[in-house]
Amino acid sequence: MEHFPVIHTNFWDAIIAVPVVLILTQITKLLFQVPKPVVPSIANVFGLLISIFFAHPHNWWAGVFMGFFYGNAAVGAYASLKTSYISYKRKKEKPPQTG
């Protein structure tokens, strides 16, 4: 018996699952007016559902581990994109310093 599950990350994980979790989370935010502190938990729930039932249906522990990975990766990607966009907007609006 293995003490730790063998987890294979692949194309599905990086290119499909994380963006799907991100999109589902954003749709949920738009439809249900979710409070901001609850959003990461919603992303984790979507990540767990996708991972356990679709990506890793035959290995429960791998599904749980990767589900949290999907949810947290989606939250991190969103936060990074939002921060970069806000920074870009501020930099563009700020007049150049002369001096």
DOTI-316315 format. One record per atom (N, C-alpha, C, O, CB): residue in one letter; residue number from 0; atom name; x, y, z. Coordinates in steps of 0.02 Angstrom, whole numbers. Glycine has a CB too. Example, Ala and Ser with C-alpha at 12.3 -4.5 7.8 and 13.67 -1.06 7.14 Angstrom:
<vexdos>
rest,nr,atom,east,north,up
A,0,N,660,-284,390
A,0,CA,615,-225,390
A,0,C,660,-165,390
A,0,O,712,-166,423
A,0,CB,565,-224,452
S,1,N,642,-112,354
S,1,CA,684,-53,357
S,1,C,645,2,394
S,1,O,670,57,402
S,1,CB,704,-30,286
</vexdos>
This chain:
<vexdos>
rest,nr,atom,east,north,up
M,0,N,42,-59,0
M,0,CA,0,0,0
M,0,C,44,62,0
M,0,O,93,67,37
M,0,CB,-48,0,61
E,1,N,26,110,-42
E,1,CA,63,173,-46
E,1,C,42,219,10
E,1,O,-17,225,26
E,1,CB,52,206,-114
H,2,N,91,252,40
H,2,CA,76,300,92
H,2,C,54,367,63
H,2,O,14,403,93
H,2,CB,135,310,137
F,3,N,80,384,5
F,3,CA,62,446,-28
F,3,C,38,430,-98
F,3,O,66,385,-131
F,3,CB,122,495,-30
P,4,N,-13,465,-123
P,4,CA,-37,451,-190
P,4,C,12,475,-243
P,4,O,47,524,-234
P,4,CB,-105,484,-202
V,5,N,14,439,-298
V,5,CA,54,461,-355
V,5,C,10,510,-394
V,5,O,-44,492,-417
V,5,CB,77,400,-400
I,6,N,34,571,-400
I,6,CA,-5,623,-433
I,6,C,32,646,-495
I,6,O,90,668,-491
I,6,CB,-19,683,-385
H,7,N,-1,640,-551
H,7,CA,29,662,-614
H,7,C,-4,726,-636
H,7,O,-65,728,-647
H,7,CB,23,606,-669
T,8,N,35,779,-641
T,8,CA,7,841,-669
T,8,C,17,838,-744
T,8,O,68,811,-768
T,8,CB,41,905,-638
N,9,N,-29,863,-780
N,9,CA,-25,859,-853
N,9,C,-57,921,-885
N,9,O,-71,970,-851
N,9,CB,-60,795,-878
F,10,N,-68,917,-948
F,10,CA,-98,971,-987
F,10,C,-165,992,-957
F,10,O,-180,1052,-952
F,10,CB,-107,950,-1060
W,11,N,-205,944,-937
W,11,CA,-270,957,-908
W,11,C,-265,1004,-848
W,11,O,-303,1052,-843
W,11,CB,-303,891,-886
D,12,N,-217,990,-804
D,12,CA,-211,1030,-743
D,12,C,-195,1103,-757
D,12,O,-227,1148,-731
D,12,CB,-157,1000,-698
A,13,N,-146,1115,-799
A,13,CA,-121,1183,-808
A,13,C,-163,1225,-856
A,13,O,-172,1284,-845
A,13,CB,-51,1180,-834
I,14,N,-189,1194,-908
I,14,CA,-220,1232,-961
I,14,C,-296,1232,-958
I,14,O,-328,1279,-982
I,14,CB,-198,1206,-1028
I,15,N,-326,1181,-929
I,15,CA,-398,1176,-930
I,15,C,-429,1185,-861
I,15,O,-473,1227,-852
I,15,CB,-419,1110,-959
A,16,N,-407,1146,-812
A,16,CA,-442,1144,-747
A,16,C,-439,1211,-710
A,16,O,-490,1235,-685
A,16,CB,-411,1090,-703
V,17,N,-381,1242,-706
V,17,CA,-375,1305,-669
V,17,C,-416,1361,-702
V,17,O,-453,1395,-666
V,17,CB,-301,1326,-665
P,18,N,-413,1371,-768
P,18,CA,-457,1422,-797
P,18,C,-531,1406,-790
P,18,O,-572,1451,-782
P,18,CB,-440,1429,-871
V,19,N,-550,1342,-792
V,19,CA,-620,1324,-782
V,19,C,-642,1344,-712
V,19,O,-697,1371,-703
V,19,CB,-631,1248,-794
V,20,N,-601,1330,-662
V,20,CA,-618,1349,-593
V,20,C,-623,1425,-589
V,20,O,-669,1451,-557
V,20,CB,-564,1322,-543
L,21,N,-577,1461,-619
L,21,CA,-578,1534,-618
L,21,C,-642,1561,-650
L,21,O,-674,1605,-623
L,21,CB,-516,1562,-655
I,22,N,-661,1534,-707
I,22,CA,-721,1557,-742
I,22,C,-784,1540,-702
I,22,O,-828,1583,-695
I,22,CB,-726,1525,-812
L,23,N,-789,1480,-675
L,23,CA,-847,1461,-635
L,23,C,-853,1505,-572
L,23,O,-908,1523,-552
L,23,CB,-843,1387,-614
T,24,N,-796,1522,-542
T,24,CA,-797,1565,-484
T,24,C,-821,1635,-502
T,24,O,-860,1665,-465
T,24,CB,-727,1568,-452
Q,25,N,-798,1661,-558
Q,25,CA,-820,1728,-579
Q,25,C,-894,1729,-596
Q,25,O,-929,1777,-580
Q,25,CB,-779,1751,-640
I,26,N,-918,1677,-628
I,26,CA,-990,1672,-644
I,26,C,-1031,1670,-579
I,26,O,-1083,1702,-574
I,26,CB,-1005,1610,-688
T,27,N,-1007,1632,-531
T,27,CA,-1042,1628,-467
T,27,C,-1043,1696,-433
T,27,O,-1094,1716,-404
T,27,CB,-1008,1577,-421
K,28,N,-988,1733,-436
K,28,CA,-986,1800,-406
K,28,C,-1037,1846,-439
K,28,O,-1070,1885,-405
K,28,CB,-915,1829,-412
L,29,N,-1043,1842,-505
L,29,CA,-1089,1885,-541
L,29,C,-1162,1867,-526
L,29,O,-1205,1911,-519
L,29,CB,-1076,1881,-615
L,30,N,-1177,1803,-522
L,30,CA,-1246,1781,-514
L,30,C,-1273,1787,-443
L,30,O,-1332,1800,-433
L,30,CB,-1253,1711,-537
F,31,N,-1230,1777,-393
F,31,CA,-1254,1771,-325
F,31,C,-1229,1825,-277
F,31,O,-1242,1819,-217
F,31,CB,-1236,1705,-298
Q,32,N,-1193,1875,-299
Q,32,CA,-1168,1929,-255
Q,32,C,-1134,1900,-193
Q,32,O,-1155,1914,-136
Q,32,CB,-1226,1975,-234
V,33,N,-1083,1861,-203
V,33,CA,-1046,1827,-150
V,33,C,-1001,1876,-113
V,33,O,-968,1916,-146
V,33,CB,-1005,1768,-178
P,34,N,-999,1874,-46
P,34,CA,-952,1917,-10
P,34,C,-880,1899,-27
P,34,O,-864,1840,-36
P,34,CB,-964,1912,66
K,35,N,-836,1948,-30
K,35,CA,-767,1937,-50
K,35,C,-730,1884,-8
K,35,O,-692,1845,-36
K,35,CB,-729,2002,-46
P,36,N,-739,1882,58
P,36,CA,-702,1831,97
P,36,C,-721,1759,81
P,36,O,-684,1712,98
P,36,CB,-713,1844,170
V,37,N,-779,1749,49
V,37,CA,-803,1681,35
V,37,C,-777,1655,-33
V,37,O,-779,1595,-46
V,37,CB,-879,1679,36
V,38,N,-754,1700,-75
V,38,CA,-735,1682,-144
V,38,C,-681,1627,-146
V,38,O,-688,1581,-186
V,38,CB,-710,1744,-180
P,39,N,-627,1630,-107
P,39,CA,-577,1576,-110
P,39,C,-606,1507,-91
P,39,O,-586,1456,-119
P,39,CB,-520,1593,-64
S,40,N,-653,1507,-45
S,40,CA,-685,1443,-26
S,40,C,-727,1416,-84
S,40,O,-728,1355,-96
S,40,CB,-729,1452,36
I,41,N,-760,1460,-120
I,41,CA,-800,1438,-177
I,41,C,-754,1410,-231
I,41,O,-769,1359,-262
I,41,CB,-841,1497,-206
A,42,N,-697,1443,-243
A,42,CA,-649,1418,-292
A,42,C,-623,1349,-271
A,42,O,-615,1305,-313
A,42,CB,-590,1467,-300
N,43,N,-611,1340,-207
N,43,CA,-588,1274,-183
N,43,C,-642,1221,-192
N,43,O,-626,1164,-210
N,43,CB,-567,1277,-110
V,44,N,-704,1238,-181
V,44,CA,-759,1190,-191
V,44,C,-762,1169,-265
V,44,O,-768,1110,-281
V,44,CB,-827,1220,-168
F,45,N,-759,1218,-310
F,45,CA,-759,1202,-382
F,45,C,-698,1160,-400
F,45,O,-703,1112,-438
F,45,CB,-760,1267,-424
G,46,N,-640,1178,-372
G,46,CA,-580,1139,-386
G,46,C,-586,1067,-362
G,46,O,-566,1021,-397
G,46,CB,-520,1171,-354
L,47,N,-614,1058,-302
L,47,CA,-623,990,-275
L,47,C,-672,950,-317
L,47,O,-660,892,-332
L,47,CB,-648,993,-203
L,48,N,-727,981,-337
L,48,CA,-777,945,-377
L,48,C,-747,923,-444
L,48,O,-756,866,-465
L,48,CB,-838,990,-389
I,49,N,-713,968,-477
I,49,CA,-683,952,-542
I,49,C,-630,898,-534
I,49,O,-626,851,-573
I,49,CB,-653,1014,-575
S,50,N,-588,905,-483
S,50,CA,-533,858,-474
S,50,C,-557,789,-454
S,50,O,-535,739,-482
S,50,CB,-485,885,-423
I,51,N,-601,786,-405
I,51,CA,-623,721,-379
I,51,C,-666,684,-430
I,51,O,-659,623,-438
I,51,CB,-662,730,-315
F,52,N,-710,720,-465
F,52,CA,-757,685,-510
F,52,C,-734,680,-582
F,52,O,-758,637,-618
F,52,CB,-822,720,-508
F,53,N,-689,723,-604
F,53,CA,-668,721,-674
F,53,C,-594,706,-684
F,53,O,-577,660,-722
F,53,CB,-683,787,-707
A,54,N,-550,742,-650
A,54,CA,-479,735,-662
A,54,C,-449,673,-629
A,54,O,-407,639,-659
A,54,CB,-443,796,-638
H,55,N,-470,657,-569
H,55,CA,-441,601,-531
H,55,C,-497,559,-499
H,55,O,-498,552,-438
H,55,CB,-392,626,-478
P,56,N,-541,530,-539
P,56,CA,-598,495,-510
P,56,C,-580,429,-475
P,56,O,-619,404,-434
P,56,CB,-648,480,-563
H,57,N,-522,400,-490
H,57,CA,-504,335,-461
H,57,C,-455,340,-403
H,57,O,-435,289,-375
H,57,CB,-475,292,-515
N,58,N,-436,401,-384
N,58,CA,-389,409,-329
N,58,C,-413,469,-287
N,58,O,-401,527,-304
N,58,CB,-316,420,-355
W,59,N,-447,453,-232
W,59,CA,-479,504,-192
W,59,C,-428,554,-164
W,59,O,-440,615,-167
W,59,CB,-518,473,-135
W,60,N,-373,530,-138
W,60,CA,-323,575,-109
W,60,C,-292,621,-161
W,60,O,-280,680,-148
W,60,CB,-268,534,-75
A,61,N,-278,594,-219
A,61,CA,-252,636,-273
A,61,C,-304,688,-293
A,61,O,-287,746,-307
A,61,CB,-232,593,-335
G,62,N,-368,668,-294
G,62,CA,-422,715,-310
G,62,C,-426,772,-261
G,62,O,-436,829,-280
G,62,CB,-487,678,-313
V,63,N,-420,756,-197
V,63,CA,-423,807,-145
V,63,C,-363,854,-150
V,63,O,-371,915,-149
V,63,CB,-426,775,-75
F,64,N,-304,826,-156
F,64,CA,-244,867,-161
F,64,C,-247,913,-222
F,64,O,-236,973,-216
F,64,CB,-181,822,-165
M,65,N,-262,885,-279
M,65,CA,-263,925,-340
M,65,C,-322,973,-341
M,65,O,-318,1026,-372
M,65,CB,-265,879,-401
G,66,N,-377,955,-308
G,66,CA,-434,1001,-304
G,66,C,-416,1065,-268
G,66,O,-434,1120,-290
G,66,CB,-492,967,-268
F,67,N,-380,1059,-212
F,67,CA,-357,1119,-177
F,67,C,-306,1157,-220
F,67,O,-303,1218,-219
F,67,CB,-326,1101,-109
F,68,N,-265,1120,-257
F,68,CA,-218,1152,-303
F,68,C,-256,1193,-355
F,68,O,-239,1251,-368
F,68,CB,-173,1099,-337
Y,69,N,-307,1164,-386
Y,69,CA,-346,1200,-437
Y,69,C,-377,1263,-408
Y,69,O,-373,1316,-438
Y,69,CB,-400,1154,-467
G,70,N,-409,1256,-350
G,70,CA,-443,1313,-320
G,70,C,-395,1369,-302
G,70,O,-408,1428,-317
G,70,CB,-481,1291,-259
N,71,N,-340,1351,-269
N,71,CA,-292,1402,-248
N,71,C,-255,1432,-307
N,71,O,-238,1491,-306
N,71,CB,-243,1373,-198
A,72,N,-241,1392,-358
A,72,CA,-208,1418,-418
A,72,C,-254,1468,-454
A,72,O,-230,1519,-479
A,72,CB,-188,1361,-465
A,73,N,-318,1454,-456
A,73,CA,-365,1500,-488
A,73,C,-369,1566,-449
A,73,O,-369,1620,-480
A,73,CB,-435,1468,-492
V,74,N,-372,1562,-383
V,74,CA,-373,1623,-343
V,74,C,-309,1663,-352
V,74,O,-311,1724,-358
V,74,CB,-384,1606,-268
G,75,N,-252,1629,-352
G,75,CA,-188,1663,-362
G,75,C,-182,1695,-430
G,75,O,-157,1751,-437
G,75,CB,-132,1614,-352
A,76,N,-205,1660,-481
A,76,CA,-202,1688,-549
A,76,C,-247,1750,-554
A,76,O,-226,1799,-584
A,76,CB,-224,1635,-601
Y,77,N,-306,1747,-526
Y,77,CA,-351,1804,-527
Y,77,C,-320,1864,-490
Y,77,O,-321,1920,-516
Y,77,CB,-419,1786,-496
A,78,N,-294,1852,-431
A,78,CA,-264,1906,-392
A,78,C,-205,1937,-428
A,78,O,-196,1998,-428
A,78,CB,-241,1880,-323
S,79,N,-164,1895,-460
S,79,CA,-107,1920,-497
S,79,C,-128,1962,-557
S,79,O,-101,2017,-568
S,79,CB,-64,1862,-521
L,80,N,-177,1938,-595
L,80,CA,-201,1976,-653
L,80,C,-233,2042,-631
L,80,O,-222,2093,-663
L,80,CB,-251,1934,-692
K,81,N,-272,2040,-578
K,81,CA,-305,2101,-554
K,81,C,-253,2153,-530
K,81,O,-259,2212,-546
K,81,CB,-354,2085,-497
T,82,N,-203,2130,-493
T,82,CA,-151,2175,-468
T,82,C,-112,2206,-526
T,82,O,-98,2265,-525
T,82,CB,-104,2139,-420
S,83,N,-94,2165,-575
S,83,CA,-57,2190,-633
S,83,C,-98,2241,-672
S,83,O,-71,2292,-694
S,83,CB,-37,2132,-678
Y,84,N,-162,2227,-681
Y,84,CA,-205,2273,-718
Y,84,C,-213,2339,-682
Y,84,O,-208,2392,-713
Y,84,CB,-274,2241,-729
I,85,N,-224,2337,-617
I,85,CA,-231,2399,-578
I,85,C,-166,2439,-580
I,85,O,-168,2500,-588
I,85,CB,-249,2383,-504
S,86,N,-109,2406,-574
S,86,CA,-45,2440,-577
S,86,C,-34,2472,-646
S,86,O,-11,2528,-650
S,86,CB,12,2391,-562
Y,87,N,-51,2436,-698
Y,87,CA,-45,2462,-766
Y,87,C,-89,2524,-776
Y,87,O,-68,2574,-805
Y,87,CB,-63,2408,-818
K,88,N,-151,2520,-752
K,88,CA,-197,2576,-758
K,88,C,-171,2638,-721
K,88,O,-174,2693,-748
K,88,CB,-266,2557,-731
R,89,N,-147,2628,-661
R,89,CA,-120,2685,-622
R,89,C,-59,2716,-655
R,89,O,-51,2777,-656
R,89,CB,-103,2663,-551
K,90,N,-17,2673,-681
K,90,CA,44,2698,-714
K,90,C,27,2738,-776
K,90,O,59,2788,-791
K,90,CB,92,2639,-732
K,91,N,-24,2716,-812
K,91,CA,-43,2749,-873
K,91,C,-78,2816,-859
K,91,O,-69,2863,-897
K,91,CB,-89,2704,-914
E,92,N,-116,2820,-805
E,92,CA,-151,2882,-787
E,92,C,-106,2935,-755
E,92,O,-120,2994,-760
E,92,CB,-208,2866,-739
K,93,N,-52,2913,-723
K,93,CA,-7,2958,-688
K,93,C,35,2998,-739
K,93,O,67,2968,-783
K,93,CB,38,2919,-639
P,94,N,36,3064,-733
P,94,CA,78,3103,-780
P,94,C,151,3090,-767
P,94,O,171,3076,-710
P,94,CB,63,3179,-774
P,95,N,193,3093,-819
P,95,CA,264,3082,-810
P,95,C,296,3135,-765
P,95,O,277,3193,-768
P,95,CB,300,3080,-877
Q,96,N,342,3113,-724
Q,96,CA,378,3158,-678
Q,96,C,435,3192,-716
Q,96,O,474,3160,-750
Q,96,CB,404,3119,-616
T,97,N,438,3257,-709
T,97,CA,495,3294,-739
T,97,C,534,3325,-681
T,97,O,506,3347,-631
T,97,CB,470,3349,-790
G,98,N,596,3325,-690
G,98,CA,628,3356,-635
G,98,C,699,3359,-634
G,98,O,729,3386,-587
G,98,CB,610,3327,-579
</vexdos>
